[in-house]
Amino acid sequence: MKKIYTILLALILFGQYAIGQHLVSAEYKGSKTQSDLIFQFFNPDFKNGVDYYKVVYETKDLDGQATQVSGLMVIPDNLDKKYPLACYQHGTSSSDDDVPSRLNQESNLPIALGGMGYVVVAPDYLGLGDSPGVHPYVHAASEAWVAVDFFRAAKEYAADNDVFLNEQVFVTGYSQGGHSAMALHRMLEQELSDEFQVAAAAPMSGPYSVSGVMNDLITSGEVYGFPGYLINTFISYQEVYGNIYGSIEEAFKASYVPVIQQFANDEIGLGEMNSALIGLLNANENAVVPLKLLTDGFANAILSQPDHPANVATAANDTYEWAPNAPTRLYYCMADEQVPFENSTLAETTMSDLGTADVQAIDVNSNAGHAGCVLPAVLKVIDFFNGIQVLEDAPVSTRKVIASALGLYPNPATDQVFLKNFPADGELRLFDMNGKMKMATTIQKGDNQLFLNELNKGMYIIEIIGTDKIWTDKLMVD
């Protein structure tokens, strides 16, 4: 049976759930049963299945103005427990649509974490997914505040949908997401400890030392196969601070300007730009040396002036020079060719020196590169989090369940069904007889029309959740 829904409602928002100060909409995208997860990930330890949603929510942009961003929210399908909140921060995106809310390959990681008994949010970040404009790459502050506001949106959704949360918060992420996770952890502990209690954090293979380890790698004059990261960082910080360079032509050599300008204009993605730069560097320099992208004047200024705006910006976005209170693990792989392992070991040493009682940098596979490090690192994160996780029984809902005919007609139905004179606003969910949710949307008091053309024939259960009542009924699709 197809794992999508296309309920279209006359008179209301199409396929969305709108409520709250931060939450704009939560669009049901699919589900996986516990058995699905066990089969997909070859792991018998999953506690539950999951439902997952594309969420649009309110946050702020770089100017402090209200804006909307997107992300993926994963909710356990067993609502008899009180679950911790968790955030998965994603790695570097090759394009604007290479994000969790679009169900990219990396979205499997927050989905898997949700199957372990967590309500998981995975932000797309500013400038990616539904968010317009330039993505502020490795910009610690926005990576953190976008995730914080997603936590708030998830809490709003949970409060209105009988999803019960406990006080625990877990934070993780891979690659750029490791940097983002560290930035989020720092903000939660240093600025928002009254609102969020971090139980544990586990960044993975992140560039925590932007001004040190990563800067040294890029400016060393050595071969490095990912020149697009350098450009992405400079374009990002120019967008954030406005003073990194006077013009693209001032910063980058003429032969590279056209492709860099295309990226800056959001005409091509990071992956396409990186491939183009590799070809150009090999043709012009006989080697992929990112430093050669820079004009001599710009490169010399950065290398000789500690207070150059580029150096100030990278230092402002380091995320390791602080002392976490929550247990922290920094998972990495010694052979990582994209993000040197020294990012993690430097962070461990610095945090320990600053007084952190429980921080460890752990090499999960000495021979694995950046891509090969993902699986062993994620498995370590799950083991670490599960050792701290608390699951409690949820309270019994105070909503009165009313099992009665809703007045659906026709019933049986083929392509559409009508719900007339419904007494209240609510959220409608439709489940197959195996308990798998197939549709979710809002309805309004009064008359509603549902289109069912994407459903297979069979019996379904309709549940409508109102403020103080839950209505249920059966629907036959012929």
Stockholm file with secondary structure:
# STOCKHOLM 1.0

chainA/1-478         MKKIYTILLALILFGQYAIGQHLVSAEYKGSKTQSDLIFQFFNPDFKNGVDYYKVVYETKDLDGQATQVSGLMVIPDNLDKKYPLACYQHGTSSSDDDVPSRLNQESNLPIALGGMGYVVVAPDYLGLGDSPGVHPYVHAASEAWVAVDFFRAAKEYAADNDVFLNEQVFVTGYSQGGHSAMALHRMLEQELSDEFQVAAAAPMSGPYSVSGVMNDLITSGEVYGFPGYLINTFISYQEVYGNIYGSIEEAFKASYVPVIQQFANDEIGLGEMNSALIGLLNANENAVVPLKLLTDGFANAILSQPDHPANVATAANDTYEWAPNAPTRLYYCMADEQVPFENSTLAETTMSDLGTADVQAIDVNSNAGHAGCVLPAVLKVIDFFNGIQVLEDAPVSTRKVIASALGLYPNPATDQVFLKNFPADGELRLFDMNGKMKMATTIQKGDNQLFLNELNKGMYIIEIIGTDKIWTDKLMVD
#=GR chainA/1-478 SS CCSCCCCCCTTSCSSCCCCSSSEEEEEEEEEECHHHHHHHHTCTTCCCCEEEEEEEEEEECTTSCEEEEEEEEEEESCTTEEEEEEEEECCCCSSTTCSGGGTCGGGHHHHHHHTTTCEEEEECCTTSTTCCSCCCTTCHHHHHHHHHHHHHHHHHHHHTTTCEEEEEEEEEEETHHHHHHHHHHHHHHHHCTTTCEEEEEEEESCCCCIIIIIHHHHHTSCCCSCHHHHHHHHHHHHHHHSCSCSCHHHHBCGGGHHHHHHHHTTSSCHHHHHHHHHHHHHHHHSSCCGGGGBCHHHHHHHHHCTTSHHHHHHHHTCCCSSCCSSCEEEEECTTCSSSCTHHHHHHHHHHHHTTCSSEEEEESCTTCCTTTTHHHHHHHHHHHHHTTCCCEECCCCCSEEEESCCCEESSSBSSEEEEEEESSCEEEEEEETTSCEEEEEEECSEEEEEECTTSCSEEEEEEEECSSEEEEEEEEEC
#=GC SS_cons         CCSCCCCCCTTSCSSCCCCSSSEEEEEEEEEECHHHHHHHHTCTTCCCCEEEEEEEEEEECTTSCEEEEEEEEEEESCTTEEEEEEEEECCCCSSTTCSGGGTCGGGHHHHHHHTTTCEEEEECCTTSTTCCSCCCTTCHHHHHHHHHHHHHHHHHHHHTTTCEEEEEEEEEEETHHHHHHHHHHHHHHHHCTTTCEEEEEEEESCCCCIIIIIHHHHHTSCCCSCHHHHHHHHHHHHHHHSCSCSCHHHHBCGGGHHHHHHHHTTSSCHHHHHHHHHHHHHHHHSSCCGGGGBCHHHHHHHHHCTTSHHHHHHHHTCCCSSCCSSCEEEEECTTCSSSCTHHHHHHHHHHHHTTCSSEEEEESCTTCCTTTTHHHHHHHHHHHHHTTCCCEECCCCCSEEEESCCCEESSSBSSEEEEEEESSCEEEEEEETTSCEEEEEEECSEEEEEECTTSCSEEEEEEEECSSEEEEEEEEEC
//
